[in-house]
Amino acid sequence: MKIRLVPSWQEQLANSFEQPYFKSLVQFVRTEYQTHRCYPPPKDMFKALDECPFDRVRVVIIGQDPYHGPGQAHGLSFSVPEGIAHPPSLINIFKELEDDIGKKYPKSGNLAYWTAQGVLLLNATLSVRSGQAGSHQNRGWEKFTDDIIDVIASNKSGVVFMLWGNYARKKGKRIDRNKHLVLESGHPSPLSANRGLWFGNKHFSQANAYLEQAIDW
């Protein structure tokens, strides 16, 4: 697995690529893709970074795993390609958007138009076995995505971090809240949303009020 990234991320993460944990991770992921069906497709593994270069990051939304069903994962957290049915978490994200800022529920679940505006859609783990949620956790991806969060939090200011659910909140402990806006709520999954922990968080309007230039969600 060759690590090919846009130059800004290649520079920011150069030290991570040299660490023993990352070399071990690469070997694990290579073997998994050779011996099992895994998602996303290899070409999309680092799409979140490639489509949102470091210098353009304004918002970070942290997911957990890629979707583990056929055709769903394409390298952007919570997003699915054109023509793919919206998973339950994405449905609840769109419902909150509608309630929060009046955004009409969209037909497409592809959130690439967010990334084009500086929204980094980062999963904590960047690969998964088909049908086996969490199967690539605790192999090094979490350390790598911690490194990504660290370079953003340390080298930029005025970034909005949206932490949805306990998993994302744990990663958010690394962020200086005097330099950045950190928004926390329950996860948009039905389990959390149905317990009143997601709807009404108004993260999208809060982010736009904080940013100099609003995101067209």
C-alpha positions as a printed NumPy array, in Angstrom:
array([[  0.   ,   0.   ,   0.   ],
       [  1.698,   3.144,  -1.236],
       [  0.886,   6.324,   0.664],
       [  0.087,   8.925,  -1.947],
       [ -1.376,  12.109,  -0.579],
       [ -1.712,  15.703,  -1.695],
       [  1.541,  17.551,  -0.858],
       [  0.187,  19.514,   2.12 ],
       [ -0.778,  16.338,   4.011],
       [  2.348,  14.519,   2.86 ],
       [  4.361,  17.261,   4.531],
       [  2.282,  17.436,   7.72 ],
       [  2.28 ,  13.667,   8.251],
       [  5.8  ,  12.826,   7.069],
       [  6.892,  11.957,  10.605],
       [  3.913,   9.619,  11.115],
       [  4.783,   7.629,   7.997],
       [  8.208,   6.835,   9.47 ],
       [  6.91 ,   5.513,  12.78 ],
       [  6.987,   1.763,  13.545],
       [  3.262,   1.726,  14.305],
       [  2.455,   3.041,  10.828],
       [  4.682,   0.539,   9.052],
       [  2.991,  -2.249,  11.01 ],
       [ -0.419,  -0.802,  10.1  ],
       [  0.44 ,  -0.75 ,   6.405],
       [  1.423,  -4.418,   6.508],
       [ -1.794,  -5.347,   8.337],
       [ -4.004,  -3.447,   5.899],
       [ -2.209,  -4.86 ,   2.866],
       [ -2.723,  -8.415,   4.143],
       [ -6.393,  -7.774,   4.986],
       [ -7.157,  -6.476,   1.499],
       [ -5.378,  -9.457,  -0.05 ],
       [ -7.232, -12.047,   2.03 ],
       [-10.686, -10.527,   2.715],
       [-13.188,  -8.202,   1.115],
       [-12.557,  -4.824,   2.714],
       [-13.86 ,  -1.289,   2.348],
       [-13.405,   1.347,   1.105],
       [-11.713,   0.574,  -2.223],
       [ -7.951,   1.149,  -1.817],
       [ -8.046,   4.216,  -4.068],
       [-10.493,   5.874,  -1.643],
       [ -8.722,   5.045,   1.627],
       [ -7.245,   8.542,   2.006],
       [ -9.918,  10.417,   0.074],
       [-10.858,  12.555,   3.1  ],
       [ -7.332,  13.995,   3.127],
       [ -6.874,  14.209,  -0.632],
       [-10.125,  16.097,  -1.18 ],
       [ -9.575,  18.453,   1.755],
       [ -5.914,  19.572,   1.779],
       [ -4.461,  20.7  ,   5.104],
       [ -4.4  ,  24.398,   4.214],
       [ -8.143,  24.361,   3.416],
       [ -9.424,  22.578,   6.553],
       [-12.073,  24.664,   8.347],
       [-14.32 ,  21.996,   9.894],
       [-13.509,  18.467,  11.098],
       [-16.267,  15.859,  11.512],
       [-14.992,  12.674,  13.133],
       [-16.645,   9.339,  12.389],
       [-15.744,   5.877,  13.659],
       [-15.457,   3.131,  10.995],
       [-16.141,   3.2  ,   7.278],
       [-19.495,   1.703,   6.349],
       [-19.072,  -2.063,   5.996],
       [-21.806,  -2.803,   3.431],
       [-21.242,  -3.193,  -0.33 ],
       [-20.846,   0.075,  -2.219],
       [-21.306,   2.345,   0.797],
       [-17.825,   3.426,   1.928],
       [-15.893,   5.815,  -0.285],
       [-13.436,   7.403,   2.104],
       [-15.544,  10.201,   3.591],
       [-17.091,   9.727,   7.028],
       [-20.914,   9.446,   7.019],
       [-21.01 ,   9.942,   3.225],
       [-22.094,   7.429,   0.564],
       [-21.638,   7.545,  -3.231],
       [-24.344,   8.761,  -5.593],
       [-27.238,   6.347,  -5.931],
       [-26.588,   4.492,  -2.657],
       [-29.403,   4.38 ,  -0.091],
       [-28.801,   6.669,   2.883],
       [-27.698,   4.782,   6.031],
       [-29.618,   5.595,   9.255],
       [-26.923,   7.929,  10.657],
       [-26.841,   9.964,   7.462],
       [-30.636,  10.199,   7.441],
       [-30.502,  11.695,  10.926],
       [-27.753,  14.122,   9.911],
       [-29.916,  15.386,   7.069],
       [-32.96 ,  15.645,   9.372],
       [-30.958,  17.757,  11.829],
       [-29.734,  19.949,   8.957],
       [-33.329,  20.516,   7.906],
       [-34.432,  21.386,  11.438],
       [-31.361,  23.52 ,  12.157],
       [-30.9  ,  25.629,   9.044],
       [-33.858,  24.71 ,   6.821],
       [-31.765,  22.702,   4.369],
       [-34.095,  20.615,   2.203],
       [-33.483,  16.876,   2.555],
       [-31.161,  15.983,  -0.376],
       [-31.505,  13.079,  -2.799],
       [-27.789,  12.291,  -2.796],
       [-25.869,  11.071,   0.251],
       [-22.528,  12.087,  -1.269],
       [-20.99 ,  14.756,   0.97 ],
       [-18.085,  15.58 ,  -1.342],
       [-19.503,  19.101,  -1.741],
       [-18.744,  19.601,   1.973],
       [-15.123,  18.534,   1.569],
       [-14.725,  20.967,  -1.319],
       [-15.521,  23.759,   1.162],
       [-12.968,  22.675,   3.765],
       [-14.905,  20.062,   5.759],
       [-12.641,  17.14 ,   6.659],
       [-14.822,  14.021,   6.933],
       [-12.438,  11.855,   8.916],
       [-13.14 ,   8.354,  10.199],
       [-11.052,   7.276,  13.189],
       [-10.379,   3.985,  11.387],
       [ -9.853,   4.183,   7.635],
       [-10.636,   0.599,   6.633],
       [-12.905,  -2.297,   7.644],
       [-13.736,  -5.881,   6.661],
       [-16.986,  -6.39 ,   4.812],
       [-19.823,  -6.949,   7.258],
       [-17.592,  -6.706,  10.334],
       [-17.865,  -3.335,  12.059],
       [-14.776,  -2.451,  14.07 ],
       [-12.667,  -5.205,  12.509],
       [ -9.708,  -2.892,  11.782],
       [ -9.747,  -1.078,  15.11 ],
       [ -6.734,  -1.13 ,  17.459],
       [ -4.279,  -1.797,  14.642],
       [ -2.831,   1.696,  14.375],
       [ -5.417,   3.695,  12.492],
       [ -6.518,   5.475,  15.682],
       [ -2.958,   6.645,  16.326],
       [ -2.679,   7.892,  12.746],
       [ -5.943,   9.827,  12.927],
       [ -4.876,  11.235,  16.311],
       [ -1.782,  12.524,  14.502],
       [ -4.03 ,  14.183,  11.912],
       [ -6.108,  15.867,  14.608],
       [ -2.945,  16.963,  16.417],
       [ -1.405,  18.681,  13.385],
       [ -4.667,  20.506,  12.695],
       [ -5.19 ,  21.551,  16.313],
       [ -1.562,  22.631,  16.761],
       [ -0.877,  24.369,  13.453],
       [ -4.195,  26.016,  12.677],
       [ -6.666,  28.16 ,  14.618],
       [-10.375,  28.816,  14.313],
       [-11.289,  25.299,  13.178],
       [-14.68 ,  23.809,  14.104],
       [-14.504,  20.24 ,  15.434],
       [-17.799,  18.341,  15.524],
       [-17.574,  15.412,  17.938],
       [-20.556,  13.101,  17.622],
       [-20.698,  10.283,  20.152],
       [-18.337,   9.071,  22.861],
       [-15.777,   7.697,  20.44 ],
       [-15.281,  11.065,  18.763],
       [-15.366,  12.898,  22.093],
       [-12.404,  10.875,  23.346],
       [-10.385,  12.012,  20.35 ],
       [-11.474,  15.577,  21.059],
       [ -9.619,  15.678,  24.37 ],
       [ -6.513,  16.55 ,  22.368],
       [ -7.928,  19.852,  21.07 ],
       [ -7.18 ,  23.296,  22.565],
       [-10.611,  24.83 ,  23.046],
       [ -9.168,  28.307,  23.331],
       [ -7.999,  28.098,  19.708],
       [-10.893,  26.155,  18.187],
       [-14.65 ,  25.677,  18.468],
       [-15.443,  22.169,  19.74 ],
       [-19.077,  21.057,  19.401],
       [-20.181,  17.827,  21.099],
       [-23.355,  15.775,  20.981],
       [-24.594,  12.217,  20.822],
       [-23.974,  10.171,  17.687],
       [-26.5  ,  10.499,  14.822],
       [-27.138,   6.727,  14.873],
       [-30.755,   5.794,  15.711],
       [-29.703,   4.306,  19.057],
       [-28.375,   7.659,  20.24 ],
       [-30.773,   9.905,  18.337],
       [-33.839,   8.107,  19.663],
       [-32.615,   8.742,  23.212],
       [-32.612,  12.492,  22.607],
       [-28.836,  12.83 ,  22.307],
       [-28.603,  13.992,  18.679],
       [-31.531,  16.042,  17.425],
       [-31.499,  19.712,  18.3  ],
       [-27.708,  20.027,  18.68 ],
       [-27.696,  22.84 ,  16.087],
       [-24.068,  22.176,  15.215],
       [-24.428,  23.373,  11.634],
       [-25.763,  26.82 ,  12.508],
       [-23.231,  27.159,  15.348],
       [-20.39 ,  26.333,  12.987],
       [-21.544,  28.892,  10.438],
       [-21.904,  31.568,  13.124],
       [-18.293,  30.928,  14.194],
       [-16.647,  30.704,  10.77 ],
       [-15.729,  33.832,   8.809],
       [-17.209,  32.248,   5.692],
       [-20.216,  29.98 ,   6.209],
       [-20.371,  26.438,   4.864],
       [-23.091,  25.732,   2.318],
       [-24.3  ,  22.585,   4.02 ]])
